[in-house]
């Protein structure tokens, strides 16, 4: 990643977290899906998306389309 990509990623992460704190889960979902498309190896983004969608970590049989 270059300098601008790093900053965009940081801004998307901050926005996603802020939207979650404000209860604006639809907006937060958009941020996390964008981050997943930029870096699909980052498991933290999937965890945050699951939180936005109200998915429990205890269920091992959940199938989601992250697109």
N, C-alpha and C positions, 0 to 999 in steps of 0.2 A: 504494500500500500504506500501511496505517497502522502505527502504532508496534508493535502486537502482531504483525502480519503479518511485519514486518521481523525481530522477535526469533524468531518461529517458524521463519522461513526460515533464520536463522543457526543455530539449534539443530539443524535437520534437516541442514544442511551439515556441521556439526561431528560429528554422530552418524554420518552417512554416511562421512566420512573416517576416524573412529575405528573403525567396523566394518570398513572395508577394511584398516586397519593390523592389526587383530586377526585378520584372515582370516575374519571372519563375513560372507561375501559375500551370503548370503541376506538378512540384516538390512540390509546396505548397499544392496542392490538395492531393497529396500522404501523406504528413505530417498530414493534418487535418483528412483525412479518418482513418489514423492509430490512431490518438488520439480519434476519435469517437468510434472506436472499443475497445479501452482501457477503455473509460469512456463515455458511451452513454448518461449520464444525464447532461453532460456539454454543455449547449446551446451555449456557446461562440464558440465552435468548429463548430457547424452547421452554425452559422453566418459567420465564416471565410470561410468555404467551399462554402457557397452560394456566397460570394464575389469572390472567385476564379472562380466559374462557371458563373459569370456574372448574377446571379439571383437577381431580384429586390425584396425588402421586401414588396413592395406595392401589389404584386400579391398573394392573399390568396389561389389560386388554383394550386399551384405548387406541384407536386409530384416527389420526388427524391428517388432514391435508394442509401442509404448510405452504400454501401458495396464495 
